[in-house]
Amino acid sequence: MADEVKPRRTDEEIVQELLTLLDVEELDADLYRGHRQPGGRGRVFGGQVIAQGLQAAQRSVEDKVAHSLHAYFMRPGNEDHPITYRVVRDFDGGSFANRRVIAMQRGIPILNMTASFQRAEEGLHHQDAMPDVPPPEGLRSEQELRREKIDEIPEAMRPFFLRRRPIEIRPVNPRDWIKPEKAPPIWYSWFRAIAPLPDDPATHRAVLSYASDMSLLGTALLPHGLTWLRPDLQTASLDHAVWLHEPFRADDWLLYATDSPWAGHARGFNRGKIFTRDGRLVASTAQEGLMRLRG
């Protein structure tokens, strides 16, 4: 009897899978368990750990909104095991609150994160201007660009390379994944969830935090003409920070403008700004990552 062909998942099903992944399960007071990525193998995506940790921290604060998080990756997460999150309530004040989150697998810490929350208030305002780039409608998605190169990808890597993702990315100046050329360390790309998200603002903050880990480290590789497909290149996120400035929707197009002002000593430093289509700067990011060429 022939094997049954699995029906193609809809965009809505893929996004619901992401929402389930980020919806941490409460085990006890301030103790949560993060779901595993269905079909995930090897190392856990860093954005998943950050977003699950933020969700755990947000569950412990009622009258304030997350405005920043700072995370340090200590060990790579393993897709074979769930992740537990311990939330420590370090501070609760009138205007601000602070939470510390420890992510663990099998009793061993893999990430430490602090998150700060603020009660809503008005204040002085200014922001950087949004870069002048083409709108997303005229650009091809990263998925389309990858399909064009699939015959040049090692067969073992093709399923991961073409896996449908809940976040669509449309690069402004696509890079060549197989034969990259050296380029200035500046990268612009549009991104959004591929299907509508719930109206809950905490969910949109978690989804943006998840997606914020998708473009940063690659920016530091641009001046060196490298991508993560090179077998002698070892890369990993070392730390990650997100500042959440303004309300936004992660299922509307957002522009991610990243740059890398420095690299050295097997590390690369990256910065990011996230804008809405109407030019509002809604988030900023920073990350230092390992980028080691093995001899």
C-alpha positions, 0 to 999 in steps of 0.5 A: 500500500502506498504511503499517504501523502500528508496534506500541505499545512496552511499559513494559519496552521503554521502560525498557530504552531508558532503560537503554541510553541511560545505559549509556555505552560505553567507548572507551579508559581513562577515556573513554566515549561516551553514546548518543543519545536515539532520536528525540531532537530539539533540546536534550539533556535535562540529566538525561541528561548528568548520569546518563551522566556519573555512570555514566562516573565510577562505572565508575572506582571499585570499592570506594566508592559515589557520595554526591554530584555537582555539575555545571555546564552550559556549553552545551546538548547537541545531539541530533544528536551523541553525547556523550563523557565524559572521567573524570579521577581527581583523588583516591583515598583510604582513605575517599573518592575524587573524579572529575572528568567533562568532557562534550563534543560535537564537541570542545567541553565542554558540562558539567563535573561532579565526583563524590565516592565514599565507602567504606561506614561507619556514623555519626550519623544524623538527617533531615527528616520526610517531608511529609504528602501523599496516596499515589500510588495515588489520584493521576493521572499527568502523562501523563493530565493532559496528554492532557486538555489536548492540544487546547489545545497547539500542534500542533507541540508535541503529539508531545513533550507526549504522548511516553511517558517511562520515568519516571512522575510523579504530581503531588500538586497538578497545575498547569494547563499552559495557564493557570497560576495563581500559587502558592507555590514548593512542589511535591510529586510521586511518581515511579518507573521504569515497569518494573522495573530491574536490581538494580545499585545504580549503575543506580538512582543513575543513574536517580534522577539522570536523574529529578532534573532533571524538577521543579526549575526548574518550582518557581521558576516557580510564584509567577510563574504561568508554564510552559515552554509560554510562548513568550517564556520562556527556561529552562535549567539552569545547575548541578545537584547531587545528594547520595545519602544512603541506598540506594533503588530507583528503580522503587519510588515516591519522593516529590520535595519541591521548593521555591524560596526565591529568584529574581532576575536571570533566575535561579531557585534550587531545592531538592529532597528525595527520600523513599521511601514509608516516609519515608526521606530518600534524596537531596537536590538543588539547582539554579539555572536561567535563567528569562528573559522576553524582551521 
